[in-house]
Structure formats: C-alpha cells, structure tokens
Amino acid sequence: MRANRLVASKTSRQLSATYEGVPRSPIARAGLSSVAAGTLAAALASGAVAQTALDRSPNLAGTWVGPTGVLHFNFLHRFTASGSPERKVTSTPTFLFAAGLPKRVLLGVHYATNSELSPRYPNEWELFGRVAPLTQGRNAPVDAAAQVGYNFAANGPDAELSAARRQGPVRFLGAVRLLSAPDGGREGGVGFALGTVVRIGRAIAISGDVATLAERSA
C-alpha cells in the first residue's frame, strides 16, 4: 500500500519523476526503478481500461491493480538522509511481485531488504490483495479501491481504502489506512495519506505524497 504499509510508521514525503517507455506497461513508482511485465495468457485479457504506472505516487498505489493476465515486478529505491554530523544516506530497496487478475483484482507481495518499521527486522514481507470496483474510465465519479494485507515485520494485518480523481493532467490521490503496530509498540492505528500526480506529456509524470498517523510519538 504503494504502500505502502512499509513506510506508514512515520511521516513520509517523497517526490519522484517517473518515465514510462512502453505504453500500458507497469513501471515502478520512483525514478530509480525497473520493471518486468509478461503476459500470462492472451485468453485472460479483458476489456478493462488500461492503467499506467504514471498515475501513482511513491507511497500511494492510487487504486492501481494492473492489467488482467500480467505479472508485475516493480523495484523501488527509498533514500533516507540522516542529520548532522553523520549526514549518511541509507537506501531501502522495496520489491513488488504481483499478478493482475480478472474483476480488477491484484494479488501480490512487497519485500524490503531493510525494514523501516522494525530496524532490527532484516527482511520485511507483506502479502496483500487489492480490488478496484470503481473507475473513472467506466463513468464512475472517482477511482476507488480496497486492500487487505498481512505484514510480517509488524506481525499483524493492515487494510486500506483509497480513492483518486483525475482533473485534466492532474490526478489527486487519497487513502485511509488501518495498521498494526510493529514490535508490539504504539506506532499503529489509523493513518492518512494524500498525493498528487501531474502528467507532463504522454511519457513523463511528476508525483509527490505525504502520509502520517493520526496518533504518533514526537
């Protein structure tokens, strides 16, 4: 829960520029990303409106479920800069493996080599399922989706309701999240996220988002 759940334990502000070289092919949500997508079978193809990865921001999936019958591999790098005097830059790679299913359903897993939820947890996994019953491409007023998942670093379930609406070249994203607290701590509960994507032509978009918990420590 693009994030995603992996970064929801603290306020996250990120700006990304994403390039899509092949129309209708899913790509990762940040500038340093790579994607491999393959068709499972032509018989699984449906008449659903295709989605582009340029409609997402780094931490908001934006109701994205991907085309039916396509395997998705997204590779996202997150960089965190510590304060002085160290000023150390830490990279947190996050991988998405998922499959687009009929009825606008996406099943997959997030994997992070370094957990931002639990620093002592070496490898973080989250299983998730997402369904998007409403889409503007089918005359709905907004795009809407629901997701449920289980995060092994937090050792508990999570859920998200998300919505998005496009106005010309701008797409507005929003989400409400229910999160389990990692390590039995208090950094769980309800989270909120907002994001914006601005399309610059057909192949480039600039996106940013902000997310925080309703109640969190200083």
C-alpha positions as CSV (number, residue, x, y, z in Angstrom):
1,M,0.0,0.0,0.0
2,R,2.4,1.9,-2.7
3,A,2.2,1.3,0.3
4,N,2.6,1.5,1.2
5,R,2.4,-0.2,4.5
6,L,6.2,-0.4,4.5
7,V,6.6,3.3,5.3
8,A,3.4,4.2,7.2
9,S,5.0,4.2,10.7
10,K,6.3,7.7,10.2
11,T,5.6,10.8,8.1
12,S,6.9,10.3,4.6
13,R,7.4,13.0,2.0
14,Q,8.8,12.0,-1.4
15,L,9.0,13.5,-4.9
16,S,9.6,11.3,-7.9
17,A,9.9,11.7,-11.6
18,T,8.9,8.5,-13.5
19,Y,9.4,7.6,-17.1
20,E,7.3,5.1,-19.0
21,G,9.0,3.9,-22.2
22,V,6.2,1.5,-23.3
23,P,2.6,2.5,-23.1
24,R,0.4,0.3,-20.9
25,S,3.5,-1.4,-19.3
26,P,3.7,-1.2,-15.5
27,I,6.8,0.5,-14.1
28,A,8.0,1.3,-10.6
29,R,6.8,4.4,-8.7
30,A,10.1,6.2,-8.4
31,G,12.8,7.5,-10.7
32,L,15.3,4.7,-9.9
33,S,13.2,1.8,-10.8
34,S,12.9,-1.1,-13.2
35,V,10.0,-3.3,-14.2
36,A,9.5,-6.6,-16.0
37,A,6.0,-7.4,-17.2
38,G,4.9,-10.5,-19.1
39,T,1.6,-11.8,-20.3
40,L,0.3,-15.0,-18.7
41,A,-2.1,-15.9,-21.5
42,A,-3.9,-14.0,-24.2
43,A,-7.1,-15.7,-23.2
44,L,-7.1,-13.9,-19.9
45,A,-7.2,-10.5,-21.5
46,S,-10.2,-8.4,-20.7
47,G,-11.8,-5.2,-21.9
48,A,-10.8,-3.3,-18.8
49,V,-9.4,0.2,-19.2
50,A,-5.6,0.0,-19.1
51,Q,-3.8,1.7,-16.2
52,T,-0.4,3.4,-16.4
53,A,2.1,3.5,-13.6
54,L,2.4,7.2,-14.2
55,D,-0.9,7.6,-12.2
56,R,0.8,6.6,-8.9
57,S,2.9,8.4,-6.4
58,P,5.8,6.8,-4.4
59,N,3.7,5.8,-1.4
60,L,0.2,5.6,-2.9
61,A,-0.9,2.9,-5.2
62,G,-3.7,5.2,-6.4
63,T,-6.2,2.3,-6.9
64,W,-3.7,0.7,-9.4
65,V,-4.4,-3.0,-10.0
66,G,-2.7,-3.6,-13.3
67,P,-4.0,-5.3,-16.4
68,T,-5.5,-8.7,-16.2
69,G,-3.1,-11.5,-17.0
70,V,0.1,-9.6,-16.4
71,L,2.9,-10.3,-13.9
72,H,4.4,-7.2,-12.3
73,F,7.8,-6.7,-10.9
74,N,8.4,-3.2,-9.5
75,F,11.8,-2.2,-7.9
76,L,11.7,1.0,-5.8
77,H,14.6,2.6,-4.0
78,R,13.9,4.8,-1.0
79,F,16.7,7.1,0.3
80,T,16.9,8.5,3.8
81,A,19.4,11.2,4.8
82,S,20.4,11.4,8.4
83,G,21.1,14.6,10.2
84,S,24.4,16.1,11.0
85,P,27.1,15.3,11.8
86,E,26.9,11.9,10.0
87,R,24.8,13.0,7.0
88,K,24.6,9.4,6.0
89,V,22.4,8.3,3.1
90,T,20.6,5.0,3.6
91,S,19.0,3.0,0.8
92,T,15.9,0.8,1.4
93,P,15.1,-1.3,-1.7
94,T,11.5,-2.4,-1.9
95,F,10.3,-5.0,-4.4
96,L,6.7,-5.6,-5.6
97,F,5.8,-9.0,-7.1
98,A,2.1,-9.2,-8.2
99,A,-0.3,-10.6,-10.7
100,G,-3.3,-8.9,-12.3
101,L,-6.5,-11.0,-12.1
102,P,-10.0,-10.6,-13.6
103,K,-12.5,-8.3,-12.0
104,R,-9.8,-5.7,-11.3
105,V,-8.1,-7.7,-8.6
106,L,-4.4,-7.6,-7.8
107,L,-2.6,-10.2,-5.6
108,G,1.0,-9.8,-4.6
109,V,3.7,-9.4,-2.1
110,H,6.0,-6.5,-1.0
111,Y,9.6,-7.3,0.0
112,A,12.0,-4.9,1.6
113,T,15.6,-5.8,2.4
114,N,15.7,-3.2,5.2
115,S,12.6,-2.6,7.3
116,E,11.7,1.0,8.1
117,L,9.0,-0.4,10.5
118,S,11.4,-2.5,12.6
119,P,15.1,-1.7,12.2
120,R,16.1,-5.0,13.8
121,Y,13.9,-7.0,11.4
122,P,16.3,-7.8,8.4
123,N,13.8,-8.7,5.7
124,E,10.3,-7.4,5.6
125,W,7.4,-9.2,3.8
126,E,3.8,-8.1,3.2
127,L,1.2,-10.2,1.5
128,F,-1.7,-8.2,0.0
129,G,-4.8,-8.3,-2.1
130,R,-6.4,-5.3,-3.8
131,V,-9.7,-4.8,-5.6
132,A,-10.8,-1.6,-7.5
133,P,-14.5,-1.8,-8.2
134,L,-14.9,1.9,-9.3
135,T,-13.0,3.7,-12.1
136,Q,-13.5,7.0,-13.9
137,G,-12.8,5.2,-17.1
138,R,-16.2,3.5,-16.7
139,N,-18.1,6.6,-15.8
140,A,-17.7,6.5,-12.0
141,P,-17.1,9.9,-10.3
142,V,-13.8,8.6,-8.8
143,D,-11.4,5.6,-8.8
144,A,-11.8,3.6,-5.6
145,A,-10.1,0.5,-4.2
146,A,-9.8,-1.5,-1.1
147,Q,-6.8,-3.5,0.1
148,V,-6.1,-6.0,2.9
149,G,-2.7,-7.4,3.8
150,Y,-0.5,-9.0,6.4
151,N,2.9,-7.6,7.4
152,F,5.4,-10.0,8.9
153,A,7.5,-7.2,10.4
154,A,4.5,-5.8,12.3
155,N,3.2,-9.3,12.8
156,G,-0.3,-8.2,12.1
157,P,-2.9,-7.3,9.4
158,D,-3.5,-4.0,7.7
159,A,-6.1,-2.5,5.4
160,E,-6.6,0.5,3.2
161,L,-9.4,2.4,1.4
162,S,-8.1,4.6,-1.4
163,A,-9.6,7.0,-3.9
164,A,-8.4,9.1,-6.8
165,R,-9.8,11.5,-9.3
166,R,-8.3,13.0,-12.4
167,Q,-8.8,16.6,-13.4
168,G,-7.1,17.2,-16.8
169,P,-3.3,16.5,-16.4
170,V,-3.6,16.3,-12.6
171,R,-4.6,13.3,-10.5
172,F,-5.4,13.6,-6.8
173,L,-4.9,10.6,-4.5
174,G,-6.1,9.9,-1.0
175,A,-6.1,6.9,1.4
176,V,-7.1,5.9,4.9
177,R,-5.1,3.0,6.5
178,L,-5.6,0.7,9.4
179,L,-2.2,-0.5,10.6
180,S,-0.8,-3.0,13.1
181,A,1.9,-1.6,15.4
182,P,5.3,-3.1,14.8
183,D,7.1,-4.9,17.6
184,G,4.1,-4.5,19.9
185,G,4.7,-0.8,20.0
186,R,2.3,2.1,19.7
187,E,3.0,3.3,16.2
188,G,-0.1,1.7,14.7
189,G,-3.7,2.7,14.4
190,V,-5.2,4.9,11.7
191,G,-3.1,6.6,9.0
192,F,-3.9,9.1,6.3
193,A,-2.2,9.9,3.0
194,L,-2.6,12.4,0.3
195,G,-0.8,12.7,-3.1
196,T,-0.8,14.4,-6.4
197,V,0.4,13.3,-9.9
198,V,1.0,15.8,-12.7
199,R,1.3,14.4,-16.2
200,I,3.8,16.1,-18.4
201,G,3.0,14.8,-21.9
202,R,2.4,11.1,-22.5
203,A,5.5,9.5,-21.0
204,I,6.5,11.6,-18.0
205,A,4.9,12.5,-14.7
206,I,5.9,14.2,-11.5
207,S,4.4,13.0,-8.3
208,G,4.6,13.6,-4.5
209,D,2.7,12.5,-1.4
210,V,2.6,12.9,2.3
211,A,1.4,10.3,4.9
212,T,1.1,10.3,8.7
213,L,-0.6,8.5,11.6
214,A,-3.5,10.0,13.5
215,E,-1.6,9.5,16.7
216,R,2.2,9.1,16.8
217,S,5.1,9.9,19.0
218,A,7.0,13.2,18.6
